Amino acid sequence: MVNFTRRISLLFGILIFSLANSYSQTAQGTWKGDLAVMGQKLPLIIHLNESNGEWEGTIDSPSQGAMGIKMNKVLFDGMMLSFEMSVGNASYEGVMVNEDIKGNFSQGGMKLPLDFHRIKDGVADMLMPSRPQHPVEPFDYEIKEVSFKNETAAIMLKGTLTIPTDKDSYPGVILISGSGPHNRDHEMMAHKPFWVLADYLTSRGIAVLRYDERGVGESTGSFENATTMDFKDDADAALEFLKKQDKINPGQLGVIGHSEGGLITWMLGDTREDLAFLISLAGPVMPITEMMKKQTEDITRVAGASEEIVKMLTNRNQEVYKIIVDSDSVEEVKPKIRALFEQELKELNVPESLFESELDKLQQAYEAKLDLWMMNFLKMDPITYIQNIDIPTFAAFGEKDLQVNAAQNANRLLEIFDQKSNLLTLKVYENLNHLFQAAQTGAIDEYAKIEETINYLLLEDITEFILNQNPTAASSPL
């Protein structure tokens, strides 16, 4: 008969050994899980790293093209893992069991089971979306990592300058990205359109400077407190730097801007006298409130909303925009939009038991987008700048662009250039979306699913336009 005390001691020893073994495990490395959402599996990949007792990490959503989302408050005690996401107001809590982390993902009041399994190096790369246009070595041009200062803002901007090598002088362009924080590659949803664009142009005899926006990547300063005017100042600093570089022809200096960057292109064309040409890709032409009214209509309609919902959302947004335009500060706007939402919910006869919670949801949804940038952006009218442009201009729009409607903005641009039509090259590309990808509907959720980063027809047209401003520029056959 086995001694009872000895059996207890043995079991206790096994338990201690198991706990010690669990606590000796590390969460460092790469983990994959599948989040079940509305009957579909959403693959998620987390990357965890520990340094000097402090944990940090990022999360990828390959099918959404959302990569490198930074984690906040990453905690791991040898068994329990928790972290918050820097976007989306989401969090995770789990327990490590051997090579798995079992837990729950929380977002917007929902808690969903989500387990992660450790994966080997290289496996995560296989799960990433295909991006066949991303440049690969060897490169037939010089690549320089550079920095330049915006003296007014006292910030240092870091970027990459690519220069052809077969001649002594080249046209030079800077690339200006659209709204939202972007690095020098305009990286989003695993696409790197500015890298693709820079590679294509430089391989054909055009020098290109692309840079991290202020407060992004290696650049200093604050992105959160910046307005379109501030980003225009950064672009001015980039141009001043570029035209002083060796092999750059200061008489063949140009700008390529996308979306909000296209708006900044108009602004630079108005204020600078040293530019030889402008290229605006999906740049707003209409007053911003009018452009965003059409944007609301197009996006909600393509999403399948009824015409009643389309009308309701469009009218609500327009009323919010008017409040913002007529106000001087974010704090002034908040009580005004709350009063607006209160009236709307009363007209919809929302039950008293749900009234406050629905009001809070509306308030929070709109306040999340309300900042100094939005206050200034909504008050802008691009026509103010475009009407003063008197240099060769190439403007491109995608026929399926739901963010900057092609017909609305292109037609207005033709009217503005009516008396100087010889300066304008305008193209609307059939079946291309806001990012100039060949698309089915133009919906935003298609961006990540499409392998194409930029349509080659646009790349060819941009190259031809620039080289035509300087027929002696070096180029290889298109």
C-alpha atoms as one frame of an Amber mdcrd trajectory, in Angstrom:
protein
   0.000   0.000   0.000   1.405   3.355  -1.092   2.013   5.803   1.721  -0.698
   8.531   1.517   1.617  11.322   2.658   4.154  10.301   0.056   1.483  10.382
  -2.672   0.459  13.932  -1.655   4.113  15.013  -1.694   4.555  13.474  -5.133
   1.464  15.200  -6.541   2.514  18.474  -4.956   5.951  18.109  -6.528   4.460
  17.452  -9.946   2.250  20.523  -9.588   5.178  22.716  -8.590   7.204  21.355
 -11.515   4.346  22.045 -13.947   3.896  25.600 -12.680   7.615  26.247 -12.806
   7.739  24.861 -16.339   4.812  27.092 -17.393   6.408  30.173 -15.894   9.677
  29.410 -17.629   7.979  29.765 -21.001   8.321  32.965 -22.916   5.787  34.771
 -25.055   8.539  36.242 -27.186   8.089  35.451 -30.860   5.320  35.293 -33.436
   1.826  33.903 -32.858  -1.159  33.310 -35.137  -4.852  33.131 -34.310  -8.181
  33.188 -36.136 -10.883  35.532 -34.881 -14.409  34.373 -35.732 -16.390  37.428
 -36.897 -19.844  37.203 -38.466 -19.309  33.637 -39.652 -15.878  34.326 -41.113
 -12.363  33.727 -39.830 -10.109  36.769 -39.588  -6.430  35.735 -39.329  -4.430
  37.781 -36.817  -0.689  37.622 -36.222   0.989  39.072 -33.129   4.690  39.779
 -32.692   5.897  39.981 -29.076   9.290  41.096 -27.848  10.822  41.609 -24.387
  13.699  43.979 -23.653  15.029  44.761 -20.162  11.878  43.429 -18.564   9.549
  45.544 -20.741   7.247  43.944 -23.294   6.190  45.431 -26.617   4.402  44.106
 -29.651   2.556  44.633 -32.911  -0.406  42.958 -34.538  -1.060  42.207 -38.229
  -4.362  41.545 -39.948  -3.189  40.182 -43.336  -6.619  39.886 -44.963  -7.317
  43.543 -44.111  -3.852  44.653 -45.121  -3.379  46.221 -41.684   0.194  45.596
 -40.669   2.318  46.547 -37.687  -0.478  47.924 -35.503   1.246  48.935 -32.298
   0.200  47.368 -28.998  -0.095  49.386 -25.798   0.361  48.191 -22.215   1.757
  44.774 -23.091   2.000  42.654 -19.923   3.290  39.104 -19.520   4.100  37.455
 -16.186   5.189  34.070 -17.480   1.640  32.804 -17.849  -0.852  35.670 -18.295
  -0.680  37.854 -21.407  -2.613  41.060 -21.938  -2.348  43.975 -24.322  -4.316
  46.849 -25.762  -4.296  48.043 -29.363  -3.365  51.586 -30.285  -6.310  51.741
 -32.709  -9.817  50.361 -32.577 -10.211  50.495 -28.784  -9.535  46.741 -28.569
  -7.793  44.569 -25.992  -6.780  40.968 -25.357  -6.341  38.761 -22.285  -5.067
  35.208 -22.393  -3.217  32.418 -20.617  -0.218  30.585 -22.036  -0.614  26.829
 -22.153   2.434  25.165 -23.707   2.635  26.479 -27.286  -0.785  28.157 -27.193
  -2.237  31.338 -25.717  -5.913  30.866 -24.904  -8.023  33.940 -24.248 -10.526
  36.547 -25.379 -10.454  39.526 -27.729 -12.583  42.506 -26.635 -13.779  45.418
 -28.752 -16.799  47.702 -28.704 -18.443  45.863 -25.831 -18.043  42.459 -27.509
 -15.868  39.672 -26.126 -14.851  36.971 -28.600 -12.744  33.844 -27.985  -9.320
  34.044 -29.620  -6.502  31.542 -29.230  -2.995  32.017 -30.608  -0.505  29.322
 -31.591   3.218  29.929 -31.858   4.510  29.864 -35.438   8.041  29.582 -36.768
  10.049  32.328 -38.417   9.068  32.775 -42.037   5.571  31.321 -41.676   4.092
  34.772 -41.022   5.594  36.066 -44.274   3.746  33.359 -46.184   0.451  34.641
 -44.772   1.011  38.203 -45.948  -0.952  39.449 -48.968   0.855  39.334 -52.293
   2.273  42.649 -53.485   3.944  41.818 -56.815   4.789  45.439 -57.670   7.021
  45.997 -54.659  10.536  46.709 -55.975  13.245  44.109 -55.543  17.002  44.381
 -55.802  19.208  44.973 -57.673  18.346  48.640 -58.294  19.799  50.560 -61.233
  19.919  53.869 -59.380  21.480  55.454 -56.295  19.597  55.338 -52.984  20.348
  57.940 -50.307  18.898  58.115 -46.814  18.528  61.847 -46.171  17.245  64.335
 -43.609  16.166  67.960 -43.882  14.746  70.508 -41.482  11.542  72.488 -41.431
  13.075  75.541 -39.787   9.734  77.167 -38.976   8.435  74.137 -37.076  11.911
  73.164 -35.797  11.430  69.537 -36.846  13.671  67.108 -38.702  12.175  65.114
 -41.555  13.794  61.866 -42.700  13.401  60.341 -46.115  14.858  58.547 -49.110
  16.236  60.169 -52.259  16.570  57.961 -55.344  18.717  59.339 -58.172  19.495
  57.910 -61.627  23.201  57.422 -62.325  23.802  57.658 -66.072  23.621  61.466
 -66.551  24.672  64.641 -64.748  21.271  66.305 -64.372  17.736  65.074 -63.808
  14.255  66.420 -63.153  13.325  65.988 -59.500  10.014  65.471 -57.713   8.817
  65.181 -54.139   5.977  62.841 -53.157   3.277  64.117 -50.782   0.991  61.567
 -49.119  -2.707  61.706 -48.341  -4.533  62.141 -45.048  -3.551  60.018 -42.064
  -0.074  59.264 -40.715   2.119  57.797 -43.454   5.750  56.873 -43.734   7.873
  57.660 -46.789   6.426  54.700 -48.719   2.835  55.877 -48.091   2.494  52.408
 -46.550  -1.023  51.147 -45.898  -2.711  47.766 -46.036   0.622  46.148 -46.978
   0.856  48.380 -50.063   3.797  50.765 -50.544   2.635  52.979 -53.426   5.285
  55.689 -53.033   8.062  53.101 -53.118   6.566  51.619 -56.298   6.190  55.100
 -57.799   9.719  56.200 -56.832  11.252  53.026 -58.249   9.362  53.357 -61.533
  10.226  57.031 -62.040  13.870  56.805 -60.988  14.462  53.840 -63.286  13.326
  56.134 -66.116  15.496  59.146 -65.386  13.609  61.095 -62.700  14.976  61.740
 -59.192  12.454  61.249 -56.382  12.389  62.393 -52.755   9.901  60.712 -50.439
   9.822  61.290 -46.688   8.183  60.238 -43.439   5.491  62.683 -42.363   6.165
  64.652 -39.210   5.827  62.434 -36.137   5.877  59.284 -38.293   8.710  56.815
 -38.831  12.035  58.561 -38.302  10.723  62.138 -38.605  10.355  64.305 -35.516
   7.457  66.568 -34.592   3.814  65.838 -33.818   1.443  64.451 -36.410  -1.594
  64.684 -34.115  -1.376  68.464 -33.764  -0.642  69.200 -37.434  -2.948  70.651
 -40.098  -2.861  70.615 -43.886  -1.046  73.969 -43.710   1.675  72.352 -41.590
   2.080  69.491 -44.061   2.369  72.096 -46.827   5.229  73.712 -44.898   6.948
  70.316 -44.674   6.604  69.919 -48.444   8.152  73.375 -48.905  11.121  72.244
 -46.824  11.419  69.087 -48.948  11.491  71.141 -52.151  14.139  73.492 -50.772
  16.267  70.483 -49.878  15.770  68.682 -53.188  16.652  71.562 -55.482  20.049
  71.980 -53.754  21.104  68.366 -54.283  23.727  67.306 -56.797  22.384  66.143
 -60.168  18.985  67.804 -59.598  18.034  70.324 -62.266  16.477  73.186 -60.245
  14.627  74.291 -63.374  12.849  70.928 -63.601  11.402  70.698 -60.103   7.951
  69.197 -59.566   5.473  67.825 -57.049   3.357  64.667 -57.001   0.627  64.570
 -54.342  -2.085  62.012 -53.634  -5.496  62.878 -52.116  -4.784  65.472 -49.386
  -1.304  65.532 -50.903  -3.000  66.522 -54.158  -4.588  69.456 -52.332  -1.144
  70.427 -51.046   0.066  70.217 -54.663  -2.482  72.917 -55.572  -1.282  75.022
 -52.640   2.358  74.769 -53.716   1.447  75.612 -57.300  -0.166  78.786 -56.013
   2.685  79.961 -53.786   5.948  78.772 -55.358   7.583  80.258 -58.443  10.319
  77.639 -58.839   8.116  74.711 -59.873   8.149  73.472 -63.456   5.111  71.194
 -63.189   2.466  69.759 -60.842   0.909  66.296 -60.606  -2.238  65.843 -58.525
  -3.547  62.300 -58.008  -7.138  62.242 -56.741  -6.619  65.732 -55.353  -9.776
  67.506 -54.126 -11.002  70.325 -56.357 -14.425  71.030 -54.873 -14.794  72.812
 -51.516 -14.060  70.112 -48.954 -17.570  70.060 -47.443 -19.069  69.468 -50.905
 -16.501  66.804 -51.713 -17.207  64.987 -48.436 -20.961  65.160 -49.002 -20.489
  63.238 -52.240 -18.043  60.915 -50.468 -20.674  60.000 -47.861 -23.259  59.315
 -50.558 -20.951  57.152 -52.666 -19.455  55.087 -49.830 -22.752  54.331 -48.070
 -24.509  53.524 -51.341 -21.804  51.080 -52.472 -21.907  49.500 -48.989 -25.512
  48.508 -49.744 -27.354  51.057 -47.610 -30.902  51.989 -48.583 -31.494  55.388
 -50.152 -33.226  56.429 -46.923 -30.083  55.654 -44.913 -27.867  57.312 -47.532
 -29.940  60.480 -47.277 -30.024  60.428 -43.465 -26.248  59.973 -43.085 -25.478
  62.558 -45.751 -27.738  65.156 -44.138 -26.371  64.417 -40.664 -22.781  64.766
 -41.819 -23.537  68.004 -43.630 -25.077  69.471 -40.494 -22.039  68.403 -38.465
 -19.704  69.886 -41.076 -21.577  73.194 -40.973 -21.227  73.317 -37.198 -17.488
  72.696 -37.528 -17.029  75.305 -40.261 -18.904  77.888 -38.196 -16.931  77.144
 -35.009 -13.508  78.236 -33.808 -12.488  75.264 -31.650 -13.111  71.592 -30.972
 -14.564  72.403 -27.547 -17.052  74.761 -29.152 -18.208  72.025 -31.530 -18.889
  69.262 -28.976 -22.018  70.668 -27.254 -23.418  71.803 -30.598 -23.256  68.371
 -32.192 -24.666  66.773 -29.050 -27.686  69.080 -29.310 -27.991  68.126 -32.977
 -27.979  64.404 -32.156 -30.482  64.868 -29.344 -32.917  66.453 -31.783 -32.356
  63.704 -34.336 -33.001  60.911 -31.820 -36.181  62.629 -30.637 -37.441  62.833
 -34.207 -36.684  59.122 -34.597 -38.695  58.386 -31.427 -35.844  56.472 -29.805
 -37.154  54.899 -26.539 -36.199  56.734 -23.367 -34.447  53.611 -22.036 -32.020
  53.697 -24.994 -31.843  57.421 -25.542 -28.738  58.298 -23.507 -26.728  55.294
 -24.625 -27.506  55.962 -28.318 -26.701  59.634 -27.836 -23.361  58.772 -26.262
 -22.505  56.383 -29.110 -23.178  59.048 -31.716 -21.224  61.645 -29.781 -18.238
  59.347 -29.316 -18.227  58.250 -32.971 -18.016  61.815 -34.242 -15.717  63.124
 -31.533 -13.217  60.377 -32.406 -12.727  62.103 -35.776 -12.854  65.636 -34.438
  -9.447  67.277 -34.103  -7.534  70.368 -35.178  -6.767  68.849 -38.591 -10.451
  68.171 -39.311 -11.440  71.651 -38.108  -9.078  73.208 -40.647  -9.551  70.702
 -43.459 -13.323  71.168 -43.652 -12.911  74.919 -44.031 -10.672  74.635 -47.092
 -11.626  75.454 -50.676  -9.027  74.145 -53.171 -10.320  76.485 -55.875  -8.666
  79.345 -53.961  -5.281  77.883 -54.929  -6.034  76.179 -58.245  -7.251  79.364
 -59.940  -3.772  80.903 -59.573  -1.797  77.998 -61.087   0.009  78.905 -64.311
   2.370  75.958 -64.941   1.873  72.577 -66.678  -0.426  70.426 -64.554  -1.321
  66.750 -64.737  -4.463  65.736 -62.835  -5.618  62.128 -62.499  -8.801  60.640
 -61.062 -10.087  57.077 -60.752 -13.526  56.437 -62.226 -14.409  54.223 -59.235
 -12.982  56.549 -56.586 -15.525  56.805 -53.765 -13.479  59.278 -51.721 -12.775
  61.964 -54.316 -15.482  61.603 -56.941 -13.954  61.742 -60.414 -16.823  63.386
 -62.314 -17.509  66.016 -59.660 -13.907  67.110 -59.250 -12.661  66.648 -62.829
 -15.497  68.702 -64.320 -14.850  71.533 -61.878 -11.139  71.436 -62.705 -11.907
  71.798 -66.417 -13.992  74.882 -65.646 -11.156  76.465 -63.638  -8.618  75.830
 -66.404 -11.007  76.895 -69.168  -8.959  79.982 -70.121  -5.619  78.134 -69.793
  -6.509  74.647 -71.008  -3.102  74.295 -72.664  -1.606  73.924 -69.178  -3.870
  71.061 -68.059  -3.535  67.365 -68.798  -6.566  65.675 -67.249  -7.204  61.931
 -67.216  -9.973  59.865 -65.626  -8.951  56.196 -65.465 -11.677  53.646 -66.085
 -12.259  51.102 -63.291  -9.555  52.546 -60.995 -10.263  53.387 -57.342  -8.904
  56.074 -55.004  -5.518  54.333 -54.849  -5.492  53.885 -58.642  -5.913  50.125
 -58.439  -8.111  48.213 -60.873 -11.202  47.615 -58.723 -14.608  45.974 -58.833
 -16.623  48.521 -56.818 -14.118  51.055 -55.476 -15.112  50.219 -51.889 -12.458
  50.898 -49.273 -12.441  47.291 -48.067 -11.190  46.236 -51.522  -7.897  48.125
 -51.171  -6.145  45.412 -49.160  -7.563  42.547 -51.207  -6.257  43.879 -54.525
  -2.712  42.766 -55.333  -2.030  45.699 -57.644  -0.512  48.701 -55.860  -0.663
  51.289 -58.670  -1.960  50.740 -62.161   0.872  50.715 -64.704  -1.033  52.966
 -67.115  -0.932  55.764 -64.548   2.781  55.168 -63.902   3.498  55.419 -67.615
   1.435  58.582 -68.026   3.125  60.310 -65.080   6.553  59.431 -66.467   5.697
  60.646 -69.963   4.270  63.905 -68.612   7.398  64.698 -66.579   9.830  63.835
 -69.355   7.830  65.889 -71.842   8.496  68.944 -69.677  12.185  68.270 -70.276
  12.686  66.366 -73.567  16.433  66.093 -72.959  15.979  64.199 -69.692  17.490
  60.732 -69.539  15.018  57.935 -69.936  14.780  54.351 -70.935  12.025  53.150
 -73.287   8.609  53.066 -71.603
